[in-house]
């Protein structure tokens, strides 16, 4: 689960990380009032959306008068910003953050994230802050510093000092840097965050280390014990299909293709999407119905997939272990009847009671295309999709 910049900054401030003075606004009038409340003669108006690269999309504006703040807020509020991270549909800006301008003498990059390959937290830093870290890693990999943190021990002072020196910070800032770095680590650890990124973390003209931006994402599986974090969710920034799926306990991720998928098991879902692409198609979603795919749950999954108007064909791929193929088949037949399905449907069943399941589908009288293998199912659903596309064209 992602949160907004201003929310991440509030969390970091609680852990001793210094942030610039700022305030949130939902309207032009509020934006102007926030600027009046903040001392100084320069303000930065920032669109609050769940996406990076806001500056390139016009989502960050530097203002020198209250009138400029009003104009900037009016331009951003209600606007959909499209960045290379947001996808083609973009993200709607419904709130802006007004922040005091900071005189910068140095920009650096700092982040903490979970490295699942080593089962450790990794601290990443670079003396070249303000740049896209992905691009920097490609062009100047030597500029990226990585320090691995053993979870059982936690971040040690010597590791924080090592990072501070690697970032080229003056020795007079060492204590402040260590405090900032350790505060970031504690925020990640204490709140079950997957990633914490500050870009840029700056040294100001008055020799302070300030987080000018902040990004945090959290493990959704831990939200049940992080009620404060769960309440920070902004559903307007999330695909509405994913919101609807979460409400009924389904794992769904919307994609840009036109072949709907209903699968049980994340690994099988990934393999299925790979096979669809190998056959020349594009999946419209990742949907894992889990091991308890009852008839009611199956129908909900169908409705969720078909709510995407781009879907031209649908593939159901079930490997029944805990579940049973005959139960799944009954659910599929019931869903097709109740929904009045209009797009081609391909079903591939395997595992427990597979013959009974196939018989239920064959005897249903429905126009359901069946397949014995995943490769066959992928080829058939892509062919069905192409036929629909040809008829529409």
C-alpha positions, 0 to 999 in steps of 0.5 A, spaced: 500 500 500 502 506 497 501 513 501 502 520 499 508 524 500 505 529 506 503 522 509 510 519 509 513 526 511 509 526 517 511 519 519 518 520 518 518 527 522 515 522 528 522 518 527 526 524 528 527 526 520 527 533 519 522 536 514 521 543 511 515 546 514 508 545 510 501 544 510 496 540 506 490 543 501 484 541 498 482 547 495 485 554 492 483 558 498 486 553 503 493 553 498 493 560 499 492 560 507 497 555 507 502 559 504 500 565 509 502 560 515 509 558 512 514 563 513 519 565 507 518 568 500 518 562 496 513 556 496 513 549 493 506 547 491 506 539 490 501 535 487 499 529 491 499 523 487 501 516 488 507 516 482 514 519 482 516 523 476 511 528 478 516 534 476 516 532 469 509 532 469 508 539 471 506 536 478 511 541 482 511 548 482 515 553 485 512 560 487 514 566 489 508 570 491 501 568 494 498 569 488 502 564 484 501 559 489 493 560 488 494 559 480 499 553 481 493 550 486 488 551 481 492 548 475 493 542 479 487 540 483 482 536 479 488 535 474 490 528 472 497 527 471 500 522 467 508 520 468 512 514 466 510 511 473 503 512 473 501 509 466 497 512 460 491 513 465 495 517 470 493 519 477 488 524 479 490 530 483 485 532 489 490 535 494 496 539 494 502 540 499 504 547 500 512 547 502 517 552 504 522 553 499 529 550 501 536 553 499 539 547 497 547 546 497 547 538 496 542 533 494 543 526 495 539 519 495 537 515 500 532 509 501 531 502 505 527 496 502 526 489 503 531 485 499 528 478 498 533 474 495 538 475 501 532 476 506 535 482 509 534 490 509 538 493 504 540 501 505 541 504 498 544 511 497 548 516 492 551 522 492 547 524 486 540 525 489 535 528 485 536 524 479 532 517 477 535 512 481 534 507 475 537 511 470 543 512 475 544 505 476 545 504 469 549 510 467 553 510 473 553 504 477 559 506 481 555 512 484 550 507 488 552 505 495 549 499 498 549 496 505 546 490 507 542 490 514 542 483 518 534 483 521 536 480 527 541 485 529 538 491 526 542 498 523 548 499 527 551 506 528 558 504 524 553 502 518 550 509 518 556 512 519 559 509 513 553 511 509 554 518 511 561 518 509 560 515 502 555 520 501 560 525 501 557 529 508 561 533 512 564 531 518 560 536 522 553 533 519 555 526 522 551 526 528 545 529 524 546 524 518 546 518 523 540 520 527 536 521 520 539 514 517 537 511 523 530 514 524 528 512 517 530 505 518 526 505 524 520 507 521 521 502 515 522 496 521 516 499 526 511 500 521 512 494 516 514 498 510 516 495 504 520 501 501 522 508 504 525 512 499 527 520 500 529 523 493 532 528 494 535 528 501 538 535 502 543 539 505 540 546 506 544 553 506 544 553 514 547 546 514 541 542 516 539 535 513 532 535 510 527 530 507 525 534 501 521 528 498 518 522 501 515 515 499 513 509 503 510 503 501 507 498 506 506 490 506 498 489 505 499 483 509 501 487 515 495 492 515 491 488 520 496 490 526 497 497 523 491 501 523 494 508 523 497 506 516 491 502 514 487 509 515 492 512 510 490 509 504 487 513 498 482 509 494 482 515 489 489 513 487 488 505 486 485 502 480 477 501 482 477 494 480 483 493 485 479 496 491 473 492 489 477 486 489 480 487 496 472 488 499 471 481 497 477 478 499 480 477 492 487 478 489 487 482 483 492 487 479 489 490 473 493 490 467 493 493 460 491 487 456 484 484 453 484 477 456 481 476 462 484 471 467 481 467 473 486 463 476 488 460 483 495 460 486 499 466 484 505 462 481 500 459 476 497 466 475 504 468 473 505 462 469 498 463 465 500 470 464 506 468 461 503 463 456 498 468 454 503 473 452 507 467 449 501 465 444 501 472 442 496 475 447 496 480 453 493 479 459 488 484 462 489 482 469 492 478 475 487 475 479 488 469 484 482 467 487 485 462 492 484 455 494 477 456 497 473 458 490 466 457 492 461 458 487 459 465 490 466 467 490 467 464 483 461 469 480 464 475 484 471 473 480 467 473 474 464 479 475 470 483 477 474 481 471 468 482 466 467 489 469 473 491 465 470 493 458 477 492 454 476 484 456 475 481 449 476 473 452 476 470 458 481 464 461 479 460 467 485 456 469 484 452 475 489 447 478 485 443 484 488 441 490 485 443 496 479 445 492 475 440 487 474 441 479 467 439 480 466 445 485 469 450 480 466 447 474 459 448 478 461 455 480 463 457 472 457 454 470 453 458 475 457 465 473 456 464 466 448 463 467 447 469 472 452 474 468 449 472 461 456 472 459 458 475 452 465 474 451 468 467 449 470 463 455 476 458 455 476 453 461 482 449 463 481 444 469 486 440 472 487 436 479 482 433 484 476 431 480 478 433 474 473 428 470 467 430 474 469 437 473 469 437 465 463 433 465 459 438 468 462 443 463 460 439 457 453 437 460 451 445 461 450 446 454 454 453 455 458 455 449 465 454 454 471 452 450 475 447 454 482 445 454 487 440 457 493 443 458 495 451 459 499 451 452 492 449 449 488 454 453 493 460 452 492 458 444 485 458 444 483 464 448 488 468 444 485 465 438 478 467 441 480 474 442 483 475 435 476 473 432 472 478 437 477 483 435 476 482 427 469 482 428 469 489 432 474 491 427 
